[in-house]
């Protein structure tokens, strides 16, 4: 029997980047066939607060994105946006995709600092309808399993 992680796919959401008074360029995540999405944002070093950190959804992969309720840092009842002193921390989104739109996008924007915010993000799509056992279908170059 294979672990439930074998029904997962890994996606790069934001390549390592330093943002200063800018938003990250993120690919849209196609969630078709998966029930859950985890997005991990790693804030390596920063000298400025983030001004946006949220997930948005749409029925189209190119337009019409709106905030996903409960997945907007800094909103009422949500965790605060990372500040200039929040180096070396992970920030996570755990999304139940059932009832959500097909496409999800990460919005991350750093304020205007002297250096900016160094960060990256990865996504894990879980509980896929069909188990993917080859590396490429799972978003991996290779893997080991024993």
Secondary structure, DSSP 8 states (H G I E B T S, - for coil): ---GGGG-EEEEEEEEEEESSEE-----EE-TT-SEEEEEEEEEEESS-EEEEEEEEESSSSS--EEEEEEETTSTTS-----TT-TTEEEEEEEE-TTS-SEEEEEEEE---SS-EEEEEEEEEES-SS---STGGGT-S-----
